[in-house]
Each structure stands twice: as structure tokens, then as C-alpha cells.
Amino acid sequence: MVNLKSLVLILKKENEILKKTKNFDFVAKLLGSKAPNEIRSQQGKVLFEKNKIRLQLNKAYNYKYMLVSRDTTTKNQEMFGMTIYPRAERDIAKSRKLIEKRKGFSTDIYGGYTGTAAAYMAIVRINKTKSSQYKVIAVPMTKRAILNKAEKEGNYEKILKQILSPSILYNDKGKRKAGVISFDIIKGKVPYNQVVQDGNKKFLLKSAIYLCNAKQLVLSEEAMRVITGHWLDSDKQDQELLDVYDEILEKIDRYLPLFDIRDFRNKFLNCQIKCNS
């Protein structure tokens, strides 16, 4: 039987520990003005040197950019997008193409899903009449079991090519796409968050259509001071914010070429012009 008084004391002690550690800042404690410059072992060996660590941190903070790491993963969950849409006559977006909720459940009566979920991706080279195009293609979750079996039997790429052929070679009406001769599997299984280097662009594949920078934007100490609201002169807040915006654009222009996609860079530049006018 649990002693209630002992339990209350344990919980009280845990709450006290939580309060002390919740807002604990390890670096601030070591680098603060009250912290000693050196921490030594009982044998006199220097374990920590504040000024040296501060210089190393400042060097890291002033890198042009920082690389970002993510775990790569494949998916093995829902087969379709989770939202079920009504039949066409009741659907506001008349252009949606639906998939049956269950075999034999016509979308004209019961509505359905908008698309299959992707287990992972594949990279293909589409051979056209006058050129070639590399493309990332989603591999549907509904085909994962078939592909797993094919992989064990040693004919994975052959089966994958059969699965991808309809969407690559034919249009929605089932007619052969103009100019497309054939395609080759370059990489048959590409996980989510895979790092890709394409020319001067380095990015993570978040999906077959969504890319994410593999570099993290790093700003100067001065810019971080402004962003965090530590004003030196309240009358110069607007100008300081504009200077930070200029610094962000300069870093994007030099180190983050992925912002050229969908004309993001020009949108930022247009905002800069409006702010300075």
C-alpha cells in the first residue's frame, strides 16, 4: 500500500526540480559575467575555458550558412488522403477527380478520396523527342506490397516501371503524351528528406513536388539583436529592421538559390523596393 504522505513529498520534490530545470540555460550559466573563466578538474586539468568557448561559438554563429540534417524515412500508413469529398454534383471544386472509398462504391454516388498517399519517391529520366527531363515521381502506397514482393524476387525496377508507366507516358484521357518516347528508372526508391544536389541547389525532398533548403539561414549578431527586439535607439527601429531585411536578402541571394523556385526571390526584392521607397 502506497504511503500518501510519502507520495506527496515525492511529487513536491519533483515539482521543485522541474521549476529549477525548466528554464535552465546551460550556455548562459557557463558564459555569464559571474561564471569563472576556467573550470578545472581536481587534478588541475582545464575542462572549460570561457573565453575560448565564446570565440568558438561566435565563429559558428557567423558562418555563411549551416547545414541541416533530417532523418530519411518511408511511409507505411494510410493509402489515401484522409479527406473524403462528396460526389461531383455536390462538390464546390468540380475539377476534383475522386477515387472509390471502397471497391464497388461509385464516386458518382458515394464520393471518394482525391488521391493516393505516397510511400516514397523515385527519380526517373523521361526521354523526349528533342531532350530528356529528370523528374521525381511519387510511388503510391497502394502498390507498396507489390513492390516489396518484387524487391524480394529481384525484379523491383521492372514492376516499378509497369506501375509508373501510365502516369508518365499517358495523359488523363489515356492517350500517349506528345513527344514522350520512353523513360528510365534512375533511382527506384528515394525516401522522404533525401538530400539532393542539383547544380548549385542543395535541398531535401519533402515530397515529389515540395523541396526544402538543406542549408539554414544564419544571420549576424547585430541582426539577431534587432530581431529579438533589443533596440539601441528606439527612434531607429524602422531603419534597423530594413537593414536586417537587406541582410536576409543578401544571404538568400548568395547561399540559398532554392528561393528562385516560384519566383520567391523576386517577391522578396519587390517588398524591399516598396519598403525603401
C-alpha positions in Angstrom: 0.0 0.0 0.0 1.3 3.4 -1.0 2.0 5.9 1.8 0.1 9.0 0.8 2.4 11.3 2.8 5.5 9.9 1.1 3.8 10.2 -2.3 3.0 13.9 -1.7 6.6 14.6 -0.7 7.9 12.8 -3.8 5.6 14.9 -6.1 6.6 18.1 -4.3 10.3 17.3 -4.8 9.7 16.5 -8.5 8.0 19.9 -8.9 10.9 21.7 -7.3 13.3 20.0 -9.6 11.1 20.8 -12.6 11.0 24.5 -11.7 14.8 24.7 -11.5 15.4 22.9 -14.7 12.5 24.2 -16.9 14.3 27.5 -17.7 17.8 26.3 -17.2 20.2 27.7 -19.8 23.4 25.7 -19.8 25.4 28.0 -22.1 24.3 31.2 -20.3 25.4 29.8 -16.9 28.8 28.9 -18.3 29.4 32.1 -20.3 27.7 34.6 -18.0 29.6 37.5 -16.4 29.6 35.8 -13.0 30.9 32.5 -14.3 34.7 31.8 -13.8 36.9 31.9 -16.9 38.2 28.4 -16.3 36.8 25.2 -14.7 39.4 22.7 -13.7 39.4 19.1 -12.5 40.7 18.1 -9.1 44.0 17.2 -10.9 44.2 20.7 -12.3 43.3 19.9 -15.9 41.4 22.7 -17.7 37.9 21.3 -18.5 36.3 24.5 -19.7 37.7 27.9 -20.8 35.0 30.5 -21.1 36.8 32.9 -23.5 37.9 30.1 -25.8 34.3 28.6 -26.0 32.9 32.1 -26.6 35.2 32.6 -29.6 34.3 29.2 -31.0 30.6 29.9 -30.6 30.9 33.4 -32.3 32.8 31.7 -35.1 29.9 29.2 -35.6 27.3 31.9 -35.3 28.9 33.9 -38.1 29.1 31.0 -40.6 27.6 31.9 -44.0 25.1 29.1 -43.6 24.6 26.0 -41.6 23.8 22.5 -43.0 20.6 20.9 -41.8 20.2 17.2 -41.0 17.0 15.2 -41.1 16.2 11.6 -40.7 15.2 9.9 -44.0 12.0 7.9 -43.9 9.5 6.0 -46.0 5.8 5.7 -45.1 3.6 2.7 -44.5 0.3 4.1 -43.2 -2.9 5.4 -44.9 -3.4 4.5 -48.5 -5.2 7.7 -49.5 -5.6 11.4 -48.4 -7.8 11.2 -45.3 -10.4 13.7 -46.5 -13.5 12.2 -48.2 -15.1 14.5 -50.7 -18.7 14.4 -51.9 -19.8 13.3 -55.4 -19.3 15.8 -58.2 -22.7 17.4 -58.3 -22.3 18.4 -54.6 -18.6 19.3 -54.8 -17.7 23.0 -55.0 -14.5 22.2 -56.8 -15.9 20.5 -59.9 -12.4 19.6 -61.2 -11.6 17.1 -58.4 -11.0 13.5 -59.6 -12.1 11.0 -57.0 -11.0 7.5 -56.1 -13.5 5.0 -54.7 -13.7 4.7 -50.9 -14.1 1.0 -51.4 -14.2 -1.3 -54.4 -17.7 -1.1 -55.9 -18.6 2.2 -54.3 -19.0 4.5 -57.3 -17.7 8.1 -56.8 -20.8 9.3 -58.6 -22.9 8.1 -55.7 -20.7 7.9 -52.6 -17.9 10.5 -53.4 -14.4 9.4 -52.5 -10.7 10.3 -51.9 -8.8 12.8 -54.0 -5.5 10.8 -54.4 -3.3 8.1 -53.1 -0.7 8.7 -50.5 2.9 8.1 -51.4 5.1 5.5 -49.7 8.3 7.1 -51.0 9.6 8.5 -54.3 11.5 7.5 -57.4 13.7 9.6 -59.8 13.2 8.9 -63.5 14.6 10.2 -66.7 11.9 11.0 -69.3 13.2 10.6 -72.8 11.5 13.1 -75.2 11.9 13.7 -78.9 14.4 16.5 -78.6 15.5 16.3 -75.0 15.5 14.5 -71.7 13.9 15.5 -68.4 14.7 14.2 -64.9 11.7 14.1 -62.6 10.8 13.0 -59.0 7.7 10.7 -59.1 5.6 9.6 -56.1 5.3 5.9 -55.6 1.8 5.1 -54.4 1.2 3.5 -51.1 -1.4 1.1 -52.7 1.5 -0.5 -54.6 3.9 -0.9 -51.7 3.0 -4.6 -51.0 3.5 -5.5 -54.7 6.8 -3.7 -54.8 8.0 -5.2 -51.6 7.4 -8.7 -53.1 9.1 -7.7 -56.3 12.1 -6.5 -54.4 12.5 -9.9 -52.7 12.1 -11.6 -56.0 14.7 -9.4 -57.7 12.5 -7.7 -60.3 11.7 -4.4 -58.4 12.6 -2.0 -61.2 10.6 -3.9 -63.8 7.4 -3.9 -61.7 8.0 -0.2 -60.7 8.3 0.7 -64.3 5.0 -1.0 -65.0 3.3 0.9 -62.2 4.7 4.3 -63.2 4.2 3.9 -66.9 0.5 5.1 -67.1 1.2 8.4 -65.3 4.4 9.2 -67.2 3.6 8.0 -70.7 -0.2 8.7 -70.9 -2.4 11.7 -70.1 -5.6 11.6 -68.1 -7.6 10.6 -71.1 -5.4 7.6 -71.7 -3.7 9.0 -74.8 0.0 8.9 -75.3 1.7 12.1 -74.3 3.1 14.1 -77.2 6.8 14.0 -77.5 7.4 11.4 -74.8 9.2 8.4 -76.1 10.2 6.4 -73.0 11.5 6.7 -69.5 14.3 5.1 -67.4 14.4 4.5 -63.6 17.4 6.4 -62.3 16.7 5.7 -58.6 13.9 3.3 -57.7 13.4 4.2 -54.0 14.0 7.6 -52.6 13.0 8.3 -49.0 11.5 11.5 -47.7 14.1 14.1 -46.6 16.7 12.7 -49.0 19.4 15.3 -49.7 19.8 16.1 -53.4 22.4 18.3 -55.1 21.1 19.7 -58.4 23.7 22.1 -59.8 24.2 24.8 -57.2 21.0 23.9 -55.4 21.1 21.6 -52.4 17.8 20.6 -50.9 15.7 18.0 -49.1 12.9 16.1 -50.8 9.9 16.6 -48.6 7.6 15.0 -51.3 7.6 14.6 -55.1 6.7 18.3 -55.5 7.9 20.0 -52.3 11.5 20.9 -51.7 13.2 22.3 -48.6 16.5 24.0 -48.3 19.3 21.8 -46.9 21.0 25.0 -45.6 19.9 27.0 -42.6 19.9 30.8 -42.9 22.4 32.3 -40.4 22.3 36.0 -39.5 24.8 38.2 -37.8 24.7 39.0 -34.1 23.6 42.6 -35.0 20.6 41.2 -37.0 19.7 38.8 -34.2 19.8 41.7 -31.7 17.3 43.6 -33.8 15.0 40.6 -34.5 14.8 39.8 -30.8 13.8 43.4 -30.0 16.9 44.6 -28.2 16.9 48.2 -29.5 19.8 50.5 -29.0 17.8 53.5 -30.2 14.0 53.3 -30.3 14.0 56.1 -32.9 15.9 53.9 -35.4 13.8 50.8 -35.2 12.4 51.1 -38.7 15.9 51.5 -40.2 17.4 48.7 -38.2 14.6 46.4 -39.4 15.2 47.4 -43.0 18.9 46.7 -42.6 18.0 43.2 -41.3 15.8 42.6 -44.3 18.6 43.7 -46.6 20.9 41.2 -44.8 18.4 38.4 -45.2 18.1 39.1 -49.0 21.9 39.2 -49.4 22.2 35.8 -47.7 19.4 34.3 -49.8 20.9 35.7 -53.0 24.3 34.2 -52.3 23.7 31.0 -50.4 20.0 29.9 -50.9 19.3 29.5 -54.7 16.3 27.4 -54.0 14.4 30.6 -53.5 14.3 31.0 -57.2 11.6 28.5 -57.3 8.1 30.0 -57.8 9.8 33.5 -58.1 10.2 33.8 -54.3 13.4 35.8 -54.7 11.8 38.5 -56.8 8.8 38.7 -54.4 11.3 39.5 -51.6 13.1 42.0 -53.8 9.8 43.8 -54.7 9.0 44.1 -51.0 12.4 45.6 -50.4 11.8 48.2 -53.0 8.4 49.1 -51.5 9.9 49.4 -48.0 12.7 51.6 -49.2 10.5 53.9 -51.3 
